[in-house]
């Protein structure tokens, strides 16, 4: 089953979690493991297990306690209904556990039933898959009862799963010629739209909201899984994979222009959130309990006040713990960052760090990986923080730049910020030692700070830049 458990635009990757995020451990006392899967309209569902059984679980955001819905696991909710399964039996019920309905399809509709997995629900429609063989699921949906079962497996497909649903759209994958292809259905098997990206030998869609799908694909050749999003067609695919930051990435859910998922970083799963672009990746993993060794963001929802909640799981000291991250609304400042005296196409990215201070308090920090001289970069802090802030930029051979901005709680686009080049030894001043360093590395193909213009070679141009900026210092 493929359902997921376990800053210049286009080439800048956020390397730390943004400010304004907190977490709550939802794990019920007395249980061994728990996971929070879906979230919608203030309700969260998943499961908790002890030595005897797994129990479907329901929580309400910002509210202590949980509801035990009975044996099994709950996979998703629309805030009114919950779907899950109990070992083999697919079911749907209300948030309180009432009106529990067995969705096992009648034999005349699906012979040789083995098990069923309803993965999502929206407005009385439950989407998922049923099995007559462990290796060959078939996508389907129900309308609140077993007798309404509809098989979605498209013609020519040997296996398929519907993983999520929203407003008469179902998303998941179908297998053709041994390869899984991400796809979108519109309530019938013949409506299947193959959105497998060109050149991909594997893809799957895991989330959908208002005609935006998210999931993962893999290119032929390199074994790299890449998070992505679509708008109903293969050609609309937008890469979310943060190159240079993650080994692999998966987008598990989408809501109103934000996606939740995970990246594989140094062999460890990191829960993340995106805002439609690869450079917007926000590593929620760093906002987790002590002892955490792996996190996964599985569901996402934003309320009417702009507060975003992300449901998922944290591996804490070897046990799974249901977790809920909460983020206050951000305000974003966009400005043009000019890295002076550099070539048009960098031979290597330059990492520029930023710190935002209000008085003596740090309100945001992170970094951008820059690959060209001029870039529009976003700087995000929580929306409720306003007033004058001090921003410090630093990195590589560029002198530290310090300036002030007034944050109003609203998004802003300001002018240009220049960073002076030539500090080869990172001392905070362009001086004779920098000239000596550039001369010592003359002819080198290393792309360190002595390659001042980032051309890929330390040459006369780099020495000339250092001389031209001689005497400049950090602000």
FIDOVO-247342 format. One record per residue (C-alpha): x, y, z. Coordinates in steps of 0.02 Angstrom, whole numbers, plus 50000, padded with zeros to 5 digits. Layout:
// residues N
XYZ;...
END
This chain:
// residues 475
500005000050000;500735016949949;499785027750073;501115037950167;501645034950345;503185031650388;507675160049983;507735166649796;506285158049717;506715141849631;508425139149706;508405144149888;508035131450025;507535135550203;508675125750318;507775127850486;506005128750549;505175145750539;504685155450694;502935154650764;502755135650776;502395124850928;501965106450951;500775096151058;501015077651092;499305069351070;499885052151130;498665044751259;499425039151423;499585020451444;499795016351259;501375010551171;501255019551005;500125032050919;500005041250753;498965056350698;498465054550515;497115066050446;496525083150504;495095094150447;493975107350525;494795106150695;494705087150708;496175075050704;496115056150684;497345041850696;497645027550815;498395022250980;498985004651017;499424994551171;500014976651190;498304970051144;497524980751006;497544996250900;496145008650936;495505021750815;495765038850895;495005056050874;495625072450946;495065090650939;496395104050911;496855114351065;495805102751174;496485090051299;495965071851290;495455060051152;494015049051095;494235030251077;493225025450923;493465006750946;494714993950883;495604997750721;496415013050645;495655029350584;496485036450429;495575052550387;494155064350426;493215078950351;492785085150526;491095076450523;491455058350475;492945046950508;493555032550399;494675018150447;494794999350456;494794985850588;496064972950530;495104968650371;493464978050382;493294995550308;492135007150405;491455024850422;490735033250576;490465050350653;491755059450759;490985052250917;491025034450850;489155034050819;488345027450661;489765015050634;489505007050463;490404992150387;490894996350208;491364978650153;490664977649975;489384964049935;490064948749845;489124953049686;490034969749678;491754963649730;492014944649740;493364936749849;493514951749965;495084950850074;495224967850155;494744986050130;495615002550169;494575018450161;495905032050158;494895048150149;493165055650168;492325071550107;490485076250117;489795058750122;491025050850000;492335038550062;493825034649950;495045020349968;495445003049903;494904984949921;495934969249901;495584951849836;497464948549830;498764956449948;499774963649802;498364970049693;497234983049775;495864991449675;495385009749699;493585013149746;492365024449835;490795022649939;489335034149982;489065029850166;488585011550138;489314995250074;488024993749936;488595010249857;490345003349821;491065009249654;492655001549582;493835014849510;495205003449443;495545010149267;495614999049113;497324991149088;497864993849269;498434979049374;498274988449539;497675005249603;497295014949762;496255030449795;497185039049936;496205055149956;494635064049897;493915081649888;492385088149793;492105073549674;493955071049642;494915055749699;496805054749691;498055040649708;498925029549582;498635015749456;499925003149398;500255000949212;501614989349147;502294987249322;502475006049353;501395016149473;500685031949392;499935046049496;498175049849441;496545059049468;494805051449454;493135060349436;491975047249513;492195033749381;493555021749319;493485028949143;493815046549207;495585042349267;496855055849216;498665050049217;499735063949293;501365054149296;502745067049258;503745064849098;505285054149125;504615046649288;504565027949322;503555029949483;502315042549550;500855043349671;499655056949728;499285057349914;498335073549943;497025084249856;496145100649894;495255112349774;496025104849616;497785104349685;498575087249708;500205083149795;501285067649806;502925060749744;503815055349586;505465047049540;506455050149382;507145035749281;508945032749334;509305041249501;508395033049646;507795049849714;506005052049772;505435070049743;503945078649821;502865088049698;501155095449667;499965096149518;498395104849458;497475090649372;498735087149232;500465079549212;501095095549129;500605105949280;501845097049396;502845108649511;504375102049601;504375103449791;505965093449821;507245104649910;508805100349810;510395102149912;509445100150075;508625082950063;509045065849992;507205061749963;505535070349992;503675066049994;502155077650000;500755068950096;499365081950106;498865098950037;497695112550099;497455130050032;499175131949953;500175123050088;500835105250084;501375093750225;502595079350208;504335073550248;506105074350184;507505061950209;509005071250278;510595062150328;509575046250333;508265053350454;506465057950414;506075076350444;504275082650447;504105097950335;502845110150266;502915119150099;501985134350032;501865128749849;503725130249809;505295120249845;506175135149924;504785137350052;505155121050144;504935123050332;505715109250438;504465105950577;505605091750632;506635104250730;505095108450834;504905091450916;505115083351088;506835079251159;507385061951104;506555063350933;507385053150796;506245055250647;504605064250610;503285063950473;501945076950433;500405067850367;498935080150371;498705099050360;497295111450391;497175130450415;495745138450513;494845154750477;496095164350583;497555158750477;498235146650607;498945131050524;498905113950606;499965099250544;499625081650606;500905067750606;502055056750705;503705058150798;504875043850840;505305048051020;506565036651103;506035022350990;504145024051009;502905032550892;502005047650963;500535056450881;501005074750865;500135090750812;501115105950756;500315123150764;500915138250666;500335156250688;500105166150526;501675172650444;502015189550369;503255189550226;504465203150172;505135201249995;506695210549940;508015209249805;509655202549872;511175207349767;512785197749794;513985210149718;515465206349604;514895188849555;514695180249387;512975177349310;512935158549339;513715152749502;514845137449498;514185133049671;512815139549785;513235152449916;512375150450084;511775166850158;511105166450336;509835178450408;509345183150586;507875194150634;507995202550804;506745213050901;507765220851038;508755206651115;507545193151058;507815182550902;506135180750813;506705171550656;508285164050582;508755153050437;509705153150273;509545154050085;510585144549959;510935157049819;511455152549641;511465169249548;511945187349583;510195194849603;508745186049689;507065190349764;507055182149935;505665180150065;505885183750249;504485176750358;504035180150540;502425177150638;501035189150589;500735194950768;502495202350783;502565220450728;503725235250747;505535238650704;506625223450678;508495221950647;508985210150506;510755203350493;511355194550334;513005185250327;513885171750228;515375165950124;516525179950060;515185193250085;515295205950225;513945205950357;512485217250315;511375224550453;509815234850422;508135238650500;506355235850439;504665240050511;503535224750513;501685229050503;500875211950510;500585212650321;501605206250175;502775219150100;503905220949949;505385232449982;506905237649881;508645230649857;509935225049984;511745223949925;513085213050004;514895218249979;516125204849922;517955200949955;518105194550134;519055178750087;519605174350264;517895178250341;518685190450464;517385204050442;518535215750345;519275216050170;521125218250202;522865212250153;522535194950224;521145192650096;522305197349953;523575184950019;522245171350032;521675173949852;523475173749789;523845157849888;522365149049805;522705156249632;522285143449498;521265132749618;519615125549555;518925125049732;517325134849756;517675141449930;517675159749986;519295163849892;518305160849731;517555177849763;516565179449600;515965161249612;516605157449437;517315140549484;519145146049482;520205157449590;520985169449464;521475187349434;519675193149436;519505187649617;521085196849668;520465212549578;518805211949674;519705210649841;520825225449797;519335235749737;518415233049901;519955234950012;519525242850179;517685238150181;517065229850341;515555221750421;514145233450471;
END
